[in-house]
Amino acid sequence: MTEYEKRAEDPCWQRKHTGIAVFTIDSHNTSYLYRRENGSYYWQHCRKEAEDDIFVDANELQLDLFGKPILTKKFIMDEIL
């Protein structure tokens, strides 16, 4: 089941996921990095309208090796742009 299908079924589906970082890009765009219960990570890029949100798996991310990550806005912007 995709994140879009989970959200349609249960609007609070992310309550068991751990928020790692939030990046406020501008007044209509915010990106979040989440850790799922199974230990995998994903990005959620939120736009003004909820149906415009983008979910991207970050399967190769191994943040657990270093403990809780400290991700700067500059690092994230360099990586996503």
C-alpha positions, 0 to 999 in steps of 0.5 A, a space after each residue: 500500500 502506498 503512502 497515498 493510499 494509507 493517507 486516504 484510508 487513515 488521515 493519521 497514518 503517520 502517527 507511528 512514524 518518527 519525524 527526523 527533520 523538517 525543512 521549511 522551504 517557503 510559505 507553500 513548500 515544506 519537506 519532512 524526513 520520516 522513519 517508518 516503524 520498519 526502520 526505512 526512511 522517506 521524504 514527504 514534500 508538502 505543497 499548498 494542497 494536500 493532494 500535491 504532496 510528494 512521497 519519496 523512499 530513501 531506501 539507501 539512507 543508513 542514519 542509524 549508524 550515526 545515531 540521531 542525525 543533524 541535517 542542515 537546511 543547506 545540506 538538504 537543499 544541495 541534495 534535492 536541488 
